[in-house]
Amino acid sequence: MRYTLKTLIEEFRADPHSPFATLNHAVRVRQGRLYDRLIREHGDLLLKQIRPRDLIAWHREWLGSGKIAIAHSLISRLRVLFRFGDVLLEDRECRRLSGALSKLRFEKPILRGQVMTDVQVIAFREAAHRIGRESLALAQALQYELRMTQKEVAGVYVPFSEPIETDVAHPDYGKWHDGIRWSDLDDDLILHLATRERRNLRSAPMVMEELAVYCDMEPGKITRNDLPRTGPIILNEISAFPYTTSEFRRKWRTVADFARLPKTMMNKDSKRAPSLQLA
């Protein structure tokens, strides 16, 4: 079959044996946007028309004014596409292009080295309380002291069609899962994560301070009976549902601006140097 870049992408998305089929919903959505861009910009080209020098020119165009990360992501999608076409579709043009990409070298994004400090986390938490976002103060403390990601703390929504079992669903956003729940916390205030790791909340003073605000009592006196037994831990104060991913990021940025944190700082920078405390 004579594939165009568009028809190859369509095969890749539809094939049950494709790497795309194994991705979770959030990753499929993110990568789907990249594939849509490839279709818009070069989808009508037959694979036999694409030469290595074209791939170099595309990358240079995607770089634009220093957009190294997006250019790298698009090239990475092409690598996966052509490898799929070579191995599973046994297409010789995919084999040719996959081989060409394996020999080409492109600029890679520099890994982020920025991390939040204790002082910045305290400033963020104080700002969150001042503007009525106690949930984000607790989320920030959990992320920082327990080295958790936004997804692990706040969870994600997926469409109702996804084969996910959950008792939390929003009529507009879909089914919620992956975030921490009060039921993950045992009687010793040890948080049991989905990864089977455990975190002792009593060894995380900022988390205990936020729970004290939640319970309206002193941190050292909190017991498991003072906290809820069920439901998501992090809830949007306005909707009383878990945050969507985009809403969490927007509100996090609002609090960060109010706390006068650097504009370059992101929620993904919420990582204290590892010193903790497996239970």
C-alpha positions as CSV (number, residue, x, y, z in Angstrom):
1,M,0.0,0.0,0.0
2,R,1.2,3.5,-0.8
3,Y,0.9,5.4,2.5
4,T,0.7,9.1,3.0
5,L,1.8,10.4,6.3
6,K,-1.9,10.9,7.1
7,T,-3.0,7.4,6.3
8,L,0.0,6.0,8.2
9,I,-1.1,8.0,11.3
10,E,-4.7,6.8,10.9
11,E,-3.4,3.2,10.8
12,F,-1.2,3.8,13.8
13,R,-4.1,5.2,15.8
14,A,-6.5,2.4,14.8
15,D,-4.3,-0.7,15.1
16,P,-5.0,-2.6,18.3
17,H,-1.3,-3.7,18.3
18,S,0.0,-0.2,18.0
19,P,1.9,1.4,20.9
20,F,-0.8,4.1,20.7
21,A,-3.4,1.6,21.9
22,T,-1.4,1.0,25.2
23,L,-1.3,4.6,26.2
24,N,-3.6,6.0,28.9
25,H,-6.2,8.5,28.0
26,A,-4.3,11.6,29.0
27,V,-1.2,10.6,27.0
28,R,-3.3,9.7,24.0
29,V,-4.8,13.2,24.0
30,R,-1.4,14.9,24.3
31,Q,0.2,12.8,21.6
32,G,-3.0,13.1,19.5
33,R,-2.5,16.8,19.2
34,L,1.0,16.2,17.8
35,Y,-0.3,13.7,15.3
36,D,-3.0,16.2,14.3
37,R,-0.3,18.8,13.6
38,L,1.7,16.4,11.5
39,I,-1.4,15.7,9.4
40,R,-2.2,19.4,9.0
41,E,1.3,20.3,7.9
42,H,2.5,17.3,6.0
43,G,-0.3,14.7,5.9
44,D,-0.8,14.7,2.1
45,L,2.8,13.7,1.3
46,L,3.4,10.2,0.2
47,L,6.0,8.5,2.3
48,K,8.1,7.9,-0.8
49,Q,8.2,11.6,-1.3
50,I,9.8,12.3,2.1
51,R,13.6,12.5,2.2
52,P,15.9,12.8,5.1
53,R,16.7,16.4,4.2
54,D,12.9,17.1,4.5
55,L,12.9,15.8,8.1
56,I,15.8,18.1,8.9
57,A,13.9,21.0,7.3
58,W,10.7,20.2,9.3
59,H,12.7,20.1,12.5
60,R,14.3,23.4,11.8
61,E,10.8,24.9,11.0
62,W,9.3,23.5,14.2
63,L,12.2,24.9,16.3
64,G,11.0,28.4,15.3
65,S,12.3,30.8,18.0
66,G,13.7,28.2,20.3
67,K,10.8,25.8,20.6
68,I,13.2,22.9,21.3
69,A,10.7,20.8,23.3
70,I,7.9,20.8,20.7
71,A,10.3,20.1,17.9
72,H,11.8,17.2,19.8
73,S,8.3,15.8,20.6
74,L,7.3,15.9,16.9
75,I,10.4,14.2,15.8
76,S,9.9,11.6,18.5
77,R,6.3,10.9,17.1
78,L,7.8,10.4,13.7
79,R,10.3,7.9,15.0
80,V,7.5,5.9,16.6
81,L,5.3,6.1,13.5
82,F,7.9,4.9,11.1
83,R,9.1,2.1,13.5
84,F,5.4,1.0,13.7
85,G,5.1,1.0,9.9
86,D,8.4,-0.9,9.5
87,V,7.7,-3.6,12.0
88,L,3.9,-4.1,12.0
89,L,2.9,-2.9,8.5
90,E,6.1,-4.2,6.9
91,D,6.3,-1.1,4.7
92,R,9.6,-0.5,3.0
93,E,9.2,3.3,3.0
94,C,8.7,3.2,6.7
95,R,11.8,1.1,7.0
96,R,13.7,3.6,5.0
97,L,12.5,6.6,7.0
98,S,13.0,4.8,10.3
99,G,16.6,4.0,9.4
100,A,17.2,7.6,8.3
101,L,15.9,9.0,11.6
102,S,18.1,6.6,13.5
103,K,21.1,8.2,11.9
104,L,20.0,11.8,12.3
105,R,20.7,13.8,15.5
106,F,18.5,16.6,16.6
107,E,18.8,19.1,19.4
108,K,17.2,17.9,22.7
109,P,15.5,20.1,25.3
110,I,17.5,20.8,28.4
111,L,16.2,19.1,31.5
112,R,14.6,21.5,34.0
113,G,16.9,22.1,37.0
114,Q,14.6,24.5,38.8
115,V,13.1,23.2,42.1
116,M,11.0,24.9,44.8
117,T,12.6,25.7,48.1
118,D,11.1,25.5,51.6
119,V,10.6,29.3,51.6
120,Q,8.8,29.2,48.3
121,V,6.5,26.4,49.4
122,I,5.6,28.2,52.6
123,A,4.9,31.4,50.6
124,F,2.7,29.4,48.2
125,R,0.7,27.8,51.0
126,E,0.2,31.2,52.8
127,A,-1.0,32.7,49.5
128,A,-3.4,29.8,48.9
129,H,-5.0,30.3,52.2
130,R,-5.3,34.1,51.7
131,I,-7.3,33.6,48.4
132,G,-9.4,30.6,49.7
133,R,-7.6,27.8,48.0
134,E,-6.8,25.6,51.0
135,S,-6.9,22.5,48.8
136,L,-3.9,23.8,46.8
137,A,-2.0,24.5,50.0
138,L,-2.5,20.9,51.0
139,A,-1.7,19.6,47.5
140,Q,1.5,21.6,47.4
141,A,2.6,20.3,50.8
142,L,1.9,16.7,49.7
143,Q,3.8,17.1,46.4
144,Y,6.8,18.8,48.0
145,E,7.3,16.7,51.1
146,L,6.2,13.4,49.7
147,R,7.7,13.9,46.3
148,M,4.4,13.2,44.5
149,T,3.2,14.4,41.1
150,Q,0.2,16.5,40.3
151,K,-1.5,13.4,38.9
152,E,-0.8,11.3,42.0
153,V,-2.2,14.0,44.3
154,A,-5.1,15.5,42.3
155,G,-5.9,12.6,39.9
156,V,-7.3,12.9,36.4
157,Y,-10.6,12.7,34.5
158,V,-11.1,10.3,31.6
159,P,-14.2,9.9,29.3
160,F,-17.0,7.7,30.5
161,S,-16.1,5.2,27.7
162,E,-12.8,4.4,29.3
163,P,-12.7,1.0,31.2
164,I,-12.0,2.6,34.5
165,E,-13.9,1.7,37.7
166,T,-14.5,4.6,40.0
167,D,-17.2,6.0,42.3
168,V,-16.3,9.6,41.4
169,A,-17.7,11.1,38.2
170,H,-18.6,14.5,36.9
171,P,-21.3,14.9,34.2
172,D,-19.1,17.2,32.1
173,Y,-15.6,15.9,32.8
174,G,-16.0,12.2,33.0
175,K,-14.7,9.6,35.4
176,W,-12.1,10.6,38.0
177,H,-9.3,8.3,39.1
178,D,-5.6,8.0,40.1
179,G,-5.7,10.7,42.8
180,I,-5.2,10.1,46.5
181,R,-8.2,9.3,48.6
182,W,-8.9,9.5,52.3
183,S,-9.3,5.7,52.2
184,D,-5.6,5.4,51.2
185,L,-4.7,6.7,54.7
186,D,-4.4,4.1,57.4
187,D,-4.9,4.4,61.2
188,D,-1.2,5.4,61.7
189,L,-1.5,8.2,59.2
190,I,0.5,6.3,56.6
191,L,-0.5,7.0,53.0
192,H,-0.6,3.9,50.8
193,L,0.1,4.9,47.2
194,A,-1.1,3.1,44.0
195,T,2.6,2.3,43.4
196,R,2.6,0.3,46.6
197,E,4.9,2.8,48.2
198,R,4.0,4.2,51.6
199,R,4.5,7.7,53.0
200,N,4.3,8.6,56.7
201,L,2.4,11.9,57.0
202,R,3.7,12.4,60.6
203,S,7.2,12.8,59.0
204,A,5.9,15.6,56.7
205,P,5.5,18.7,58.9
206,M,4.0,20.9,56.2
207,V,1.4,18.2,55.4
208,M,0.5,17.9,59.1
209,E,0.2,21.7,59.4
210,E,-2.3,21.7,56.4
211,L,-4.2,18.8,57.9
212,A,-4.4,20.8,61.2
213,V,-6.0,23.7,59.3
214,Y,-8.4,21.2,57.8
215,C,-9.3,19.8,61.2
216,D,-9.0,23.1,63.1
217,M,-6.7,21.6,65.7
218,E,-3.0,21.3,66.6
219,P,-0.8,19.3,64.2
220,G,0.6,17.0,66.9
221,K,-2.9,16.0,68.1
222,I,-4.4,14.8,64.8
223,T,-5.5,11.2,64.7
224,R,-7.0,9.2,61.9
225,N,-10.5,9.7,63.4
226,D,-10.2,13.4,62.9
227,L,-10.1,13.0,59.1
228,P,-12.6,11.7,56.6
229,R,-12.7,8.0,55.7
230,T,-13.8,8.3,52.1
231,G,-13.6,10.5,49.0
232,P,-10.8,12.3,47.2
233,I,-8.4,14.3,49.4
234,I,-8.0,17.2,47.0
235,L,-11.3,18.9,46.0
236,N,-12.0,22.1,44.2
237,E,-13.5,24.5,46.7
238,I,-16.0,25.8,44.2
239,S,-17.3,22.6,42.6
240,A,-16.7,20.2,45.5
241,F,-15.3,17.8,42.8
242,P,-11.7,17.0,42.1
243,Y,-9.9,19.5,39.9
244,T,-9.5,18.9,36.2
245,T,-5.9,18.9,35.1
246,S,-6.1,22.2,33.4
247,E,-8.1,23.9,36.2
248,F,-5.5,22.7,38.7
249,R,-2.7,24.2,36.7
250,R,-4.5,27.5,36.2
251,K,-5.4,27.9,39.9
252,W,-1.9,26.8,40.9
253,R,-0.4,29.6,38.7
254,T,-2.8,32.1,40.2
255,V,-1.6,31.2,43.7
256,A,2.0,31.2,42.5
257,D,1.6,34.7,41.1
258,F,0.0,35.9,44.3
259,A,2.9,34.4,46.2
260,R,5.3,36.2,43.8
261,L,7.0,33.0,42.7
262,P,9.1,33.2,39.5
263,K,7.0,33.1,36.3
264,T,9.3,30.3,35.1
265,M,8.4,28.1,38.0
266,M,5.8,25.3,37.3
267,N,4.0,22.9,39.4
268,K,6.3,20.1,38.1
269,D,9.1,21.9,40.0
270,S,7.5,20.8,43.3
271,K,10.2,18.4,44.2
272,R,12.2,18.5,47.4
273,A,15.5,16.7,47.4
274,P,14.8,13.1,48.5
275,S,15.2,12.5,52.2
276,L,12.1,10.7,53.0
277,Q,10.6,8.4,54.8
278,L,9.2,5.3,53.5
279,A,6.8,4.0,56.1
